Amino acid sequence: MSIAAILGELEVENATTRRVLERVPTDKLSWKPHPKSMSLGELALHVAMSPGYIAEGWCCQDTIDFGKGGGKTPEPASTQEILAAHDEGVNKTKSALQKIGDEGLRQPWTATMNGATVFNMPKSALVRSIVLNHTYHHRGQLSVYLRLLDVAVPSIYGPSADESPFQAAAV
């Protein structure tokens, strides 16, 4: 895995993520599918902010202590706020990954909780599993929230019930 390959993936995935976030209706931000679930707004902002927050705050360090807490995702006031957070997060992610570089991906990373090791992995695994896959996981959750709210779900990796990237444009 190289920084160039990761940045290439991010270009494609960030465009897809932005299309999903654009569908989040401002008037439904407090909606939850279940009392234990995050609200639509919290989840959307989590998707928007996580890659930049993790890349900048975790990947650029060799150790992080989860016992210090990270706080709860705030409730956004609008879809525009979510999109702005996404755009800022994209820039933070790219900047952090370029700072780490290919050599940095091979360096070890450790997460602790009040002194006890929780994770110990190369930074390349941190980037793949938490910066990237974690975001894709929550983006999938967000697409289910949209479906439950009867909002058209965009194509993500192929056709959705509402949109197909394979349909020819009308001539």
N, C-alpha and C positions, 0 to 999 in steps of 0.2 A: 504494500500500500504506500502510495506517495502522496504528498500534499497536492500535486497537480491532479492526480486521479480523484482525490477527495473533492477538490474545488470544482472539477468537472461535474461530479455527481451533484454537488450542492447547487450548481446553476440550474440543473433540470428540476431537482426536488424543491428548491425554493420557489420556482415559478409555479409548480403544482400546489405547494402549500399556500401561496398567495391566492391562487384561484379558489381554494377551499375557504380561506379566511374572508375573502370578498363576499361570500354568500351568507356570512353570519349576520342575522338581522338584529339591528340595534335594539328594537323593541322587545327582543326575547332574551337579552343578555342574562337576566336573572333566572331563566328557566332551568330546571333540573329534571332529568328523567327519573331520578330516585333520590330520596333524602340523603343517601350516603354519597351521591355523585357530586362532582364539581358542577357549578353552574355553567351554562353555555359560555358566558363571558370569561369566567376563570379558565376554562379549558382552552378557549381560543387564545387568550393571552398567554397561557402556558405554552402552547404550540408556537406562538409568535416569538416569545422571549427565550425559551429554553436553550436553543443551540448557541446563541451568543453568550448567554449567561454562563453556561457550562464550559464552552470553549475558552472564554476569556477568564473566568474565575477558577476553573478547575484545571484545565489542560495546560495553562501557563504556569502552574505550580507543580511541584513534585509530590506534595502531600496536602490533603485537606482534612479538616476535622469536622465531621457532620454534627458533632456534639455542640458546636457553636450555633447551630441552627441556620436556616436560610430564609426563613419567613414564608408566609403564605402568599400565593399569587393574588394580587389585588383584583378587585372588580373593575373592569374597564367601563368607561362611560359611553363609548361608541365604537362602531365598527372601524371608523377612521383611526381611533386611538390604537386599536389592535393592528391595523395595517401599518401604521407608523412604527409601532413596536417591532413588527416583523422586519420591516426595511432596516431599522437600526440593528436588529439582531443579525441580519444577513451580513451587514458590514462588520460587526464585531466578530462574527464567526470567521469570516475571510481573513481579517486582520490577525486574529489570534493564531489561526492555522499557519499563516505565512510566517508569523513570528516563531512558532515552534519548529517549522521546517522538517524535512525528511529525517534528519538526525534526531531531532526531538521526539519524533514518533517512536523511536526505538528505546527511549528512556523509560525507566520504571515510574509508575504512579501509584500512590497509596492513599486510600481513604480510611480514616479512623473514626471511631465513635467513642469519645471520652477515653482515648488512649488505646483502645482495642482495635486491631486491624479488621476492617470490614471487607475491603477490596485491595488487591495488589495485582497490578497488571501493567503491561506496556501502554504507553500513551496511545499507541495505534488502536489498541482494544478499547480504550476509553472513548476515543473519537468514534469508532465504529458502533459500539454498543450503546453508548449513552448520548453522545451528541447527535448521531444520525438515527439509529434504530429507535431510540426512545421517542424522538420527534415523530417518526413515521407511525409508531404505535398510537400516539395520542392524536395524530392527524386522522387515523382510521376511526378512533372513537368520535372525533368531531364530525366525521361524515355520517356516522350513525345518528348523532344528535340532529344533524340537518334533516336526515330522512324522517326521523320521528316528528319533526316540526313541519313536515311537508314542504321543505325547501329543496329546490333542484340540486342534486349532488353532481358536481363536475366530474368529468373523467379524471381518474387518478393514474392507474396503470393500464387502463383499457376502458371500454365503454362502461358507463353507469346506466341505470335505468332511465336517466334523463338526458344523457349526452354521450356521443360517440366521436372519438377522434378519427374514425375510419369512414365516416359518411362524407361523400364528395360534396363540395360546395355547389350550390345551385349555379348553373351557368346561364 
